[in-house]
């Protein structure tokens, strides 16, 4: 997975994206895409703070074996890094695989509904 798109929008918007992907898959199209929808711009911005984006960049370059190891590596307070990882993992922007934290996306694209 090299790209993830974060959106602002409603549950209806999420449903449309799902239905579109389902229809494309039913027609035999091969595609890989990942979307995360925040219900408001405020929620998106609260999750994607500059420090959290920095953390995502680091985890993209180098996976971490634990939150403690990550905090030590990036020189930040464990409690704050734990809060950031929890938020980003809940949003689907950090993945845990084989006990390691990763951000496998090469790019994060943002789309804001007006």
N, C-alpha and C positions, 0 to 999 in steps of 0.2 A: 504494500500500500504506500503510495508515494504522495498522495494529496488527500487532504480532508477539507471539506467545505463546511463552514459554520454559518448558520443563517439566523435571522430573527424572523419570527412568524408564529403562526397559530398551529394548533393540532390539525386543523384542516389542511394547512400547507404541507405538514409532514405526511399526512394521508395521501395527498396528491403525488408527492415524490415517490412514496411507496407503490402506489397504484401504477405509476408510470414505469418504475423499475420492474414491477411484476409483469406488465404487458410486454416490455422489451425482452425480458427473460423468456416469456412464453413464446415469443416469435423466434427464439433461438439466438438472440444477440448475446455476444460475450462482452461483458463490461465489468469494470471494477470501480466502484465509487463509494465514498463514505460521506455521510452528512450528519451534522449535529444541529439541532434547532433549539435556539433560546427563545423564550416567549417575549422577550423585550431586549432592546439595545442595552438597557441598564444591566440586565442579567448577564449579557454577553461581556460587557465591559468589566463587570465585577469579577468575572471568571478569568478573563484574559488580560490581567494586569501586566505591566512591564516586567515585573519580577517573575511572574509565572511564564511569560513568553520566553524569558531568559532560561528558565528551568526546562521548558520544552526543547529549546535549541540544544541545551546541554545533553538532555536525554536522547535527542536524535543522533548526536555525535557519539555518545558513549552511554551505554546502559548502566544502571546502578543495581547493586545487589541488595540494597536496603535504603530506607529513607535516611538512616543515620550515616551510611556511607556517602550518600548523595549530599547531605548537609555538609559533611566534612570536606568533600571534594570541591564544592562551590563556595565554601567559606561563609555559610549562612547558619543562623540559629535553627536547631533541630525542630523546635515547636512550629516556627513559621514555615519551614520546608514541609513538615508533616501536614499542616493546614493546606498548603498549596497543592501538594500531591493528592490529598484527599479530594479537594475540589476538582482538580483536573482529571483525576481518575473517575470520579462520579459523572463528569461531563462526557467521558469517553475519549479524552485527548491523551491520556496516558494509559498504557496497557501493561498488565503484569503477565509475563509468560515465563514459565520455568523459574519462578521466584525472583525474576528480575523486572525492574521498571524500565520501560522503553517508550519512546515517542517515535514510532516508525514513519511518520509523515515527513516528506521532504519539503512540503509546502502546506500552508494553512491559508485558505482563501475565505474571505468574509463577504457575505451578502446580506445587506440590510434592507428589509422591506420598508417601504414608505407609507 
